[in-house]
Amino acid sequence: MKNNWLFVLVLALAISGCGKKSGQPSGVATMTELNQALSIMSMGGKPPVTVYDLTNFPTLQGKTLPKPPAGKKLVLDHSRNQVVFVDE
């Protein structure tokens, strides 16, 4: 189990772009960032329950979720392990 967390930490740091300047505005998370966070969190043994849980992931802290198009909402598709827009 300890090795799994080490792998997840290393992968998270690689994705996060460790060279980012801390003064840059956080902005809106991209679908790619959300899907990467979902994959890593799922590998850690405790997958997120809702899409809002992804904002606790280190690389997404301070970012907001993308605004869905009219009539859609952002959800986790656990069968495909992806973040997707679905009809409301």
N, C-alpha and C positions, 0 to 999 in steps of 0.2 A: 504494500500500500504506500509506503514511504517513497518508493521509486516512481509511482504514478504521479504523486504530487510534485516531485522534482521535474518530471517530464512536462507536466502541465505548466509549471512556473517558467521553465525555459522556453516553452512554446509561446506563452503569453508575452514574455519579454521580447521575443523575436518578432512577434506580430505588432507589438506596440510601437516599435520604432523608438528605441531607447534614446536616440539623439534628438528627440523633439524638444523644442524650447518651451519652458514652462509658462512663459508669458503669452503664448499664442492662445487665441480664443478657442474654446472647445467645439462649439457648433453642434451640428446635427450628425448623428451616427449614420453611416452608410449601411446599406443592406449587406455588403461584404463584411463590414466590421461586426454587424449583428450575427451573421452566420458563423464567423470565426469564433466569436465569443460563445455562441451556443455549442459549437463542436468541442471547444476546450472545456467548457463547464460540464458537458455531458461525459467527457472522458474522465473527469475528476470524481465521478461516482454519484454526484448529486445534481442531476439536470435541473435547469430552471423550470418553474411551474408556469409562469406567465412571461410574456415578452418584457414586461417591466422589470423582472428579475435580472435581465441582461445588463441593465444600467448599473448594477453593482460590480460588474466585471471591471478590473483595473483599467483596461484601455478605453472603457466607455464612460468612466466616471466623469461627471460634468457635462456630458453630451446629452442631447435630447433625442427621443425617437423620431424617425421621419414621419411627417404628416401624411396620412393615407389619402388617396384620391377620394373624391365624393362617393359615398355609398360603400366604402371599403373600411376594413379595420386590419390592424397588424396583429398577427397571432403566430404562435409556435406550431409548426406542423411536425409533431414528434415522429410520425411514420417516415418522413423524409429527412428529419433532423435539419430543418430549415425554418427561417423566418419568412412568412409570406403574407400577402394581402389577400383577404377573403371578403365576400359580400357580407354586409351587416345584416 
